[in-house]
Amino acid sequence: MDTDILNVIEIMEFLPHRYPFLLLDRIVEYEEGKRIVGLKNVTINEPFFQGHFPGVPVMPGVLIIEAMAQTGGVLVFKTLPERDKKLVFLMGIEGARFRKPVQPGDQLRLEMVVVRVKARVGKLTGKAYVDGTLVAEAEILFSLVEKEAV
């Protein structure tokens, strides 16, 4: 296994997302074309906690899925030729399950594995953990799109 640690500054070389929508802080494991593990530190300073839910802050499930998709995006983009000319778009989510609430102070461990990748589309399976406990899982379908086509 090729272990390669990327910090948030290096992650931004692979993803177009920026604050407040960059939901990935670090890559801690990477196997080219196979799997990746990222971390998201969940803090009370996240803008979504103002309204979700006042007095009982819970990270929205859709944002957990987005953090998984961004982790998968790094996996796809890391070795993609001419990645500066492409975007990865979320095409679908299958089998999403949320097992436990994610709250401020938690650290999400986002594990993504390639199911298949073709020329313009692919599928990843992912799991999100907090302290070793599964909190969410889903299959993510994506497409590669030329930036100038958007």
N, C-alpha and C positions, 0 to 999 in steps of 0.2 A: 504494500500500500504506500502510495506517495503521500506523505503528510506535508501539507503546505498551509501555513497559517497566513490569512489575510486579515488586516485590520480594516476599520471602516473606511479609511481614506483609500486603501487599495480596492475595496469592494466597489467604491464609486467609479473606478475605472471600467468596471464591467456592467454596472447598472445605471440607467438614466435617472433613477429615483433620487430625490433629495428630501431634506426635512420639510414638512413633518411626515412624509410618506416613505422614507427609507426605514424599513423595519428589520434591519439586519445589522448587527454590530461586529461580528467576527466570523471567520471561517476557521474551524479547528481541525477538520479532516477533509481530504480530497483524494478521490481516485478517478483519474481522467476517464471520462465517458461512462462511469459506473455509479459513483455515489459521492455525496458531499454532506458535511455536517456544519451547520451554522448556529450561532447564538444570538439571541435577542434578549437584552436586559430590559425588563418591563419596569418602568418607574412611574411614580405618581404624577410626574411632569408631562406625561403623554397627553396631548390635547383632547383625545377622545374620552378621557376619564371625567372631564367636566360634565358630560351629559350621559355617561354610560357606566354606572348609574350613580347619581349623587348620593353620597353616604355609603354606598356599597360598590366601589369601583371594580368592574369586571372588564377584561379585554374582550372586545367584540370577536366572535368566532370568525367572521369574515376577514378580520385583520390577522388572525392567526394563520388562516389559509393564505392570505397575501404574503405573510412572512415566509411561509413554506415556498410559495411560488417564486419569491425573490431569491431564496436560497437555491432553488432549482435553476433560476436564471443565471446565476453565477456559474453553476456547473455547465450549462449549455454554452454560455458566452466565453468561458475561460480559454477554450481552444478553437473557437470559431474564427475562421479566416474573415477578414474585413468586417469585424464585429461593429466597427464604428459606423457602418452603413446599414445596420440592421436593428430591429427591435424584436423582442419576444413578447407576444400578446397571449394573454390567458384566453383559451378557447372553451374550456369546460372544467367542471369539478364533478367528480364521481365519488360516491360512497363516503361523503364527508360525515364524520362523527365527532362529537364533542363530548368528552368524558368527564372533565372537571374544569371549574372556572380558573382562569388565569388572572392573577391580581398583582398590584404593585409590589415590587420586591422579588417577584419570581424571575427566573431566567429560563427562557424557552430554549430547548435544544432541538433543533430542526434537522431531521435526518431525511434526506431525499435520495431515492434510488431510481435509476433509469429503467423503464420498462421497455421502451423502444424510441428510437429517433430516426426519422426519415429525412429527406431533403428539406422539407418545409414544416413538418409537424412532428410532434413527439408526445410521449406520455411518461410521467414520473409518478412514483408512489411516495408518499411521505407520512412521517409521524412526528408529532411534537410532544416533547416530554418536559416535565418540571420535576426536578429532584428524582429522576428515574421513573416517575409515574407518567403513563400515557395520558395526555390531556386532549389530543386531537389527532385525526388521521384523515387522509383523503388521497385520491388520485387526481393529478393535475394534467390537463391536456393543454398544449401550447402550440402556437404557430410562429414561425420566423417570417418577418415582414421587412421588406426594404423600406428604410426611413422615407425615401423620396416618394413612395407610393401612398404615404399617409397624409 
